[in-house]
Structures are given as C-alpha cells and as structure tokens.
Amino acid sequence: MAEDHTFVDSLATIQSGRDNMMVGWQEYFHMFPDYELQVDQILQDRDLVAVFGSASGTYNGQRGLVPENRIEMPAAWKVVVENGKIRLWQVYADWTEGCRIIDEDKRIGKQIGPVNRCPPGSQRWLTSDVRPPQRSQ
C-alpha cells in the first residue's frame, strides 16, 4: 500500500493515507473476521487493474458469527498501482442485502437501542462501537 493510498467505498466515501487505512482494515476485519474476496477475472492496462468477483464474510454482530449473519455480494474493484504499491483501491458493490442482515442482527439483539437503517445500495461502517478512521485532507 502506498503511503498516500486512497480508498473509495461503494458510496464514494474517501479515506486517505496508508496508516489511516491500516486502522480501518483492522476494524473491518473485526466486524467481518472471515472476510474474503473471490476473484473471477482480472483485467490490466499498465498501472490500472480491474478486478471482478465477489466479497463475503460473516458480520460479528449481536448474534455473533452465526450463518444468518453471512453476507455475500458481487463486487468489482478498481486498482491503481504505482511503483509496485497500491495507490488507489475503489470498491463497487451493492450493500442492500448486507445492510438488511446487519439491521436484522441489531433488531434481534436489541442491546444497542434503535436500529440505524442502511440506505439501499450503501456501504458504511456498520457498528456503534467501531468507527472508521477520519477522512484526511
């Protein structure tokens, strides 16, 4: 990952900086400890790479790592590589089903108060106790 790495999620939210993203990914892997990417196809044109496949993982919510918290979705990623390091990682995915599963987990858990609804097609940091790194300018 490049020092000036940029991450763009499926809502076009931007996170910048390698150190910032290292913290963000650690928090994300806490929320989805079995997170994985299935790569079906890779296209490359010099430093630009397009990756197509799917993402999956089990949300570590109120119910824990139960099959009902399993999230799977088609996804694509745009990657820009400079000097052998990832400069840009951009995600294209529809989080509608993932948000439904997370909201259901929160509703059943009833331990964190009102459910914060995910808007259709969104990706966001999904727990009340884990926050993403702040956007750097």
C-alpha positions in Angstrom: 0.0 0.0 0.0 1.4 3.4 -1.0 2.0 6.0 1.7 -0.6 8.2 0.0 -3.0 5.4 -0.6 -6.7 6.3 -1.3 -9.6 4.0 -0.6 -13.0 4.7 -2.1 -16.0 2.7 -0.9 -19.2 2.0 -2.8 -20.8 5.3 -1.7 -17.7 7.2 -2.9 -16.6 7.9 0.7 -12.9 8.6 0.6 -10.3 7.5 3.1 -6.7 8.6 2.6 -3.3 7.5 3.9 -1.7 4.1 4.5 -1.7 4.4 8.3 -5.3 5.5 8.3 -6.3 2.5 6.1 -4.4 0.0 8.2 -6.5 1.0 11.2 -9.6 1.0 9.1 -8.9 -2.5 7.7 -8.2 -3.9 11.2 -11.6 -2.6 12.4 -13.3 -4.0 9.3 -11.7 -7.4 9.8 -13.0 -7.3 13.4 -16.5 -6.8 12.1 -16.1 -9.5 9.4 -13.3 -11.8 10.7 -13.8 -14.3 7.8 -14.0 -11.6 5.1 -12.7 -12.8 1.8 -12.6 -11.9 -1.9 -13.4 -14.3 -4.7 -11.6 -13.1 -7.8 -13.2 -14.3 -11.1 -11.4 -12.1 -13.6 -8.6 -9.5 -13.7 -8.0 -7.0 -16.5 -4.9 -4.9 -16.6 -3.8 -1.9 -18.6 -0.4 -0.7 -17.4 -1.0 0.6 -13.8 -4.7 0.3 -13.9 -6.3 -3.0 -12.8 -10.0 -4.0 -12.8 -10.9 -7.0 -10.6 -14.3 -8.7 -10.8 -15.7 -11.3 -8.4 -17.5 -11.3 -5.1 -17.0 -10.4 -1.4 -18.2 -12.4 1.5 -17.9 -12.5 5.3 -19.9 -13.1 8.5 -20.9 -10.0 10.4 -19.7 -10.2 14.0 -22.8 -8.6 15.5 -25.2 -9.1 18.4 -25.8 -12.7 17.4 -22.1 -13.4 16.8 -20.7 -15.4 13.9 -23.9 -17.3 13.0 -24.9 -18.4 9.5 -27.7 -15.8 9.5 -25.1 -13.0 9.6 -23.3 -14.3 6.4 -23.1 -11.6 3.7 -22.2 -12.4 0.1 -22.3 -9.9 -2.8 -21.0 -9.5 -6.3 -18.3 -6.8 -6.4 -15.7 -5.1 -8.6 -12.6 -3.2 -7.7 -10.6 -0.5 -9.5 -6.9 -0.6 -8.5 -4.2 1.8 -9.5 -0.6 0.6 -8.8 2.4 3.0 -8.7 5.9 1.8 -8.1 4.7 -1.7 -7.2 2.3 -0.4 -4.4 -1.5 0.1 -4.4 -2.2 3.8 -4.8 -6.0 3.5 -5.2 -8.5 0.8 -4.2 -12.0 1.6 -5.2 -15.0 -0.7 -4.4 -18.1 -1.2 -6.5 -20.7 -3.3 -4.6 -24.4 -3.2 -3.6 -24.7 -3.4 0.2 -28.5 -3.7 0.2 -28.6 -7.3 1.4 -25.7 -6.7 3.8 -27.5 -3.8 5.4 -30.6 -5.9 5.8 -28.7 -8.7 7.6 -26.9 -6.2 9.9 -30.2 -4.4 10.7 -31.9 -7.7 11.4 -29.0 -8.7 13.7 -29.3 -5.4 15.6 -33.1 -5.7 15.8 -32.9 -9.2 17.3 -30.0 -8.2 19.6 -32.0 -5.2 21.0 -28.9 -4.3 23.0 -27.8 -1.1 21.2 -31.0 0.8 21.0 -32.8 1.9 17.8 -31.7 0.3 14.5 -29.9 2.7 12.2 -31.2 1.8 8.8 -28.7 1.3 5.9 -29.9 3.1 2.8 -30.3 0.7 -0.2 -27.1 0.2 -2.1 -25.0 1.6 0.7 -21.8 0.6 2.3 -20.9 2.2 5.7 -19.1 1.4 8.9 -21.6 -0.8 10.5 -21.3 -1.0 14.3 -21.9 1.5 17.0 -18.6 0.7 18.8 -16.3 0.7 15.7 -15.7 3.9 13.8 -13.8 4.4 10.6 -10.6 6.5 10.5 -11.4 10.1 10.0 -11.1 11.4 6.4 -7.8 13.1 6.0 -7.4 16.2 3.8 
